[in-house]
Amino acid sequence: MVKIPDTKGTIPEWFATEPEKQGSDIIVTATDTSRDMQFAIDKAMLQARVELANRIGVRIDSLVRESVREDSGAKMKDVDREVDRVSKQVTNQMLSMYTREKLTVMKEDGGYRDRKSTRLNSSHSAKSRMPSSA
């Protein structure tokens, strides 16, 4: 059995620093929490896979909406201007051949926090992006 420590605001050094580059492999870190330890681990793994997919390729759709409203009833014209910016990030990647490098689970606020480091072998990631031949 492994005793799970309290976080008490501590962050593993490997999590707080930028991962060292090793060749052209992609290394990401991720974290998530849950009252259930396994669910915290699963959620952090999902975050790591999303980040790996984002590093391989992501499409971003962006929309900017601007409107101007003028009140001509006053002597001095009042002009209100609003600008909204909305973006959507879409990632669609097949991921395989990734490995969990590090895993730290700690108690936090009545639940658990998982931190992990995950590596994707770049030679395999390049293969996953190649179109399949018919």
N, C-alpha and C positions, 0 to 999 in steps of 0.2 A: 504494500500500500504506500502511496505517496501522499504526504500531508500537503494540503493546498494552503499557501500562505495568504494573509490579507494583503491587499495592495498598498494601503496606507500612502497612496499618492506616488508609489514607486513605478518606474517604467524601466524595463530591461534596456541596457545600453544598446544592444543590437537592434532594438526596435526604434530607439530615439535617433539613431544615426542613419545616414544614407548607406544602403548596402554597398559593399565593395563590388566593383565590376569584375566579373570573371568571364573573360572572353566576350562573346556577344549574347550570353544568357540573359534572360530577363528575371530580375528578382524584385518581388514586391512584399510589403508588409501589410497586415490587416488586423483589425480588432473589432470585437463586438461583445455585447453583454446579454445575459439572460438569467432568470432565476434558476433555470435548468442548465447544468454544466454542459451536457452534450449539445444542447441547442445553441449555447454560446459558441462552442467549437464549430458547429455546422454553419452558423451565421457568419463567423469570421472567415471560414473557408469559402463561402459564397462571395464575400467581399474581396478576398484574394483572387478568386477566379475572374470576377468582374474587372478588377484592376489589371490582371494579366491580359484579358481581352482588349481593354482600352489601350494598353501599351502596344498591342499588335496593330490595331486599327480601329478608328471610331469615326462615325459620321455625325456631324453636328448640324442641326437645322436651327436657324435663328430667325426671329421675327422682331422687328422694331415697329412700334405703333406710336405715332405722335399726333396729338390733337391740340388745337388752340381754340380757346373760347374767349370771346370779347364781350364785355358788357358796355353797350353804347348809351345806356340810360344816364350815366353820370357825366359831369362836365369833363373830367379827365377819364379817358378810356382805361378801364381795368382789363388786363389781359392775363388769363390763366393759361399756363402751358403744362401739359402732362406728357411724359415720355414713359412708355412701358417697354421693357426688353424681356423677351422670353426665349429660352433656348431649350432644345431637346437633344439629348445625347443618345445615339442608337449604336449599340455594339452587337454584332452578330458574328461570333467566331466559334469554331470547333476547337476545343482545347483538349489536349491529351499530353502525356509525357511531362507532366509537372510533378514536382515533389515538394513535400512540406519539409523545410529545412529546420525550422525551430518552432517550438510551441511552448507557451507559458500560460498557465491558467492560475488566476488568483481570485480570492473572494473579494467582492466589492458590493457595498450597499445591499446586503441581504441576498446577493446573487453571485454570479461568476463573470469574470472578464477573461476572454481568451485573446492572446496576441500570438500571431504567427508570421513566419517568413516562408514564402513559397517561391520556388525557382521553376522557370520554364526553359527547357533546353532549346536554344534558338534554332538548332538544325531541325528539330522536330516541328517547331512553330512555323518555319518556312514551308515545310511540307504540308502543314494543315491549311495553308493559305493557297496552295497551288490548285488550280481547277482540275477536277478529275477528268480523265480522258474517256471518251465514249468508245 
